[in-house]
Amino acid sequence: MCNREVAVQFCICGSLPLLCPYCKGLHQSMPDFHFSLPLKALDSVTPKRQQSFKVHLLSLVNSHEKLKENLGILRECRSVIEATYEDIHRELEQAKVN
């Protein structure tokens, strides 16, 4: 894109622009769904298949976000369970003392 550095990736958006490390961030700041892929994948992304790649990658991104959300919920549940276990353990120890 910039002709300053060698392209190492391309973006699945629009015209499949080639991106160097310098241009990637600037390119992804523009409105659209951007997903960078290594140049070796460029042969697989034909204009006919581009839309299906975009749909698949968008699905992966959405699934990844949902997974991160669910992992957060699981961490909260684990904390609650561990705290409850500690409370029960303390109460049992106190019952033994009494």
C-alpha positions, 0 to 999 in steps of 0.5 A: 500500500505505502511502498515503504515496506514489503507487504506481508499480509493482505486484507479480506476486505474490498479489493484485497489490499496488500499490507506491510506492518506499517499500513496494517493499523491505518488500513484497519482503522477505516470502516469495513470488516478487516481481517488480515491474512498471510500473503500465501493465502492470497491464491485461495481467495479468488473474487468468487470466494472472497464473500464466503471467506468474509462470512466465515471469518466474521463468524469466527470473530463473533464466535471468538468474542462469544467464547471470551465472554463465556470464559469470563462468566466461567471465571466468575462462577469459579470464584463464587464456587471457591468462595462458597467452598471456603465459607463451608470449610470455615463453618465445618472447622468452626463446628468441629471446634464447638 
